Amino acid sequence: MQTKKHTNNHQIVDYDAVLDAKFGKVGTQEREAFRREAYAYYMGK
C-alpha cells in the first residue's frame, strides 16, 4: 500500500487577500456574514 505525500510549495499566502477576493473587504455585508458563520462553527454552534 502506497501513501500519498503532500508537499508545501513554500510560498507565503496573504489570507486576508484571499478572504477579500472571496467574501469582500472587511466591513462588507458578505465578509461580516462569513465572519459570523465561521465564528459560530468554531464555537460549535
N, C-alpha and C positions, 0 to 999 in steps of 0.2 A: 504494500500500500504506500503510495506516494503522497506526501503532504504538499500543499501549495504554500509557497513562501511569498509574502508580500514585501515589497521594498518601498522605502520612502525616497522621494525624489529630492529630498534635502532642500526644498525651496520654502522660504518663509512666506506665509499667506496672511494677508490682512483680512481677517474675518469680518471686521466691521464693513469693509468694502464689499465683501461677498453678501452680507446681510443687506447693505444698501441696495445692491443690484437686484436682490430677490424680493425684498419687502419694503423698500423705500428708505429714505433718510430717517434718522432718529427724530421722533416727534410726529411723524405722519401717522394717519389712522391705521394703515396696514402694518407698519412697524410696531406700533403700540399693541395692536391686536395679537401679533406674533409674540411679542414680549410677554403679554399676559398669559397666553396659551402655553408658552414654554415654561414659565414660572409655575403655573398650575401643574404641569406634567412633572416638573422637578420636585414639587412638594407632594406629589402623589394624589392630587385631587382629580 
